[in-house]
């Protein structure tokens, strides 16, 4: 009988065992796992710690007993593989105090990796943890029940670091996050990393960037700049190292990344030994170079393929894009393929473009902006990478873009992509289509744009005229330093005030209005006109991540937290407080309407919604939303009173003007949009 031995019983190993049994009922399958658990949901550990997953048992996907009952796989937990004898095809292992030998015909290594424990003073103290398995999760939960809402320090701003920052905030801790790099999530482009930082900061997490941990004491963490942070609980999440001692000792070849080298069939340098998961190096599908991509999705697919090939198939594994997604409080961030920095370092003629668009139609309640950043080859138009961010819709867009990159699509293909639409679910032109249109406009120079990374050098080289086409209220909150405020609604009348021989750089909220402004300049004969890709939304995130002397930062609005402490999970008490902490964004304080004006004074009426009005309004205006105007005519006074109506753009106020005239008001005029009102004041 053919013997298949698998070392490692979590993602790749467990998948390989189950797949092998589905392929053959004749082979003998044995799996060795060094820890006490097999096939558990290690990606779910932070969510149990944070109280969102109530039942610990839901993280246990399989056990040694269930593997035998369902798949007839012999599982040996708490069993460490010590040495491989490739010639004899024997693995020497230890279970407790007993030494055991396991013979094999084919061997699959799926040992994964372990969190890095930096060689620093204090890393072995009792309140210092890593998070990799159920036992470590249990230890952290126990510490939380003892400490109760103290100070938590997280070292490392990657996936685990961000997820645990949220989890410990939910549990009532004052959280500090230390990141040695200039921004969290160093694998992302700065503007997207800045979105993650904004979510952390708004939820009360303190960031310590460009700082390294020097040492840990019983009560604090010492940083490289000498600062001391109080610490009742410390989580180390500075990276993962592959478990390679067994493979090295067996003489298996390592690759250029330091991980275990495998061929297209996931076969090591020993033809009887296969490998899968975090311990191997694989092809990055875009650049075709070897890479370490320690993600659960690729590990599971590799486990399937390794099992098939170990049983005689010749199925190739073609690599990974490194597609990933992470939730940071309410925000979601997705990534796939290459970043702009990656692509440029490879010498590719890469460019990046960013758009922000509602995840579904703006008129349907609940619309939230979703950010899509696309990296592409400016010569052949091939997609190279993408990143997304937003409260809603980011995960859907990154999956579509990963599929597009996998299929080798171009930006022209992306522009024509036929995506599903209904008002509650999407828009007729999705953000994915829009980012492709913007990329086409960039390549053709119909509407040339500038990325946030290029801003400083561009301003220093060209000394452009900086024009902000947003309304004055938004302009006051933040934007480009020393920029002129000329709202789009009045730009056409002011083009003559600009020199056609000087470079112009345009800014708006998202890039949409700036694109329209750019076309006005171009049609008027201006040649050197550009806009900031992604607008001020992108610049604010970039400024958080890396900073810029040319960006005026906006003040972040904090999240209001409801009083809630997650329950003692160690005691398995199920109470109402096990629900995840609900948070809400604080609205900008509403500008209250003035008291009823004297009837002979001009009345200014803002017909926008209450939410729009609360974000800022024309001084002295009262708010009567268009939908309620018919029922509030008595507030307007006599019908010969002078009345000015306005809204965001002038469209709704045009309807209001017509309606009021039909009702007999004789001195009504449309003031247009808020920008026009402010500029004409």
Buried (B, 14 or more C-beta within 10 A) or exposed (E): EBBBBBBBBBBBBBBBBBBBBEBEEEBBBBBBBBBEBBBBBBBBBBBBBBBBBBEBEEBBBBBBEBBEEEBEBBBBBBBBBBEBEBEEBBBBBBEEEEEBEBBBBBBBBBBBBBBBEEEBEBBEEEBBBBBBBBEBBBBBBEBBBEBEEBBBBBBBBBBBBBBBBBBBBBBBBBBBBBBBBEBBBBBBBBBBBBBBBBBBBBBBBBBBBEBBBBEBEEEBBBBEEEEEBEBBBBBBBBEBBBBBEBBEEBEBEBBEBEBBBBEBBBBBBBEEBBBBBBBBBBBBBBBEEBBBBBBBBBBBBBBBBBBBBBBEEEEEBEBBBBBBBBBBBBBBBBBBBBBBBBBBEEEBEBBBBBBBBBBBBEEBEEBBBBBBBBBBBBEEBBBBBBBBBBBBBBBBBBBBBBBBBBEEBBBEBBBEBEBEEEBEEBBEBBBBBBBBBBBBBBBEEEBBBBBBBBBBEBBEEBEBBBBBBBBBBBBEBBBBEEBBBBBBBBBEEEBEEBEBEEBBBBBBBBBBBBBBBBBBBBEBEBEBBBBBBBBBBBBBBBBBBBBBEBBBBBEEEEBEBEEBBBBBBBEEEEEEBBBBBEBEEEEEEBBEBEEEBEEEEEBBBBBBBEEBBBBBBBEEBBBBBBEEBEEEBEEBBEBEBBBBBBBBBBEBBBBBBEBBBEEEBEBBBBBBBBBBBBBEE
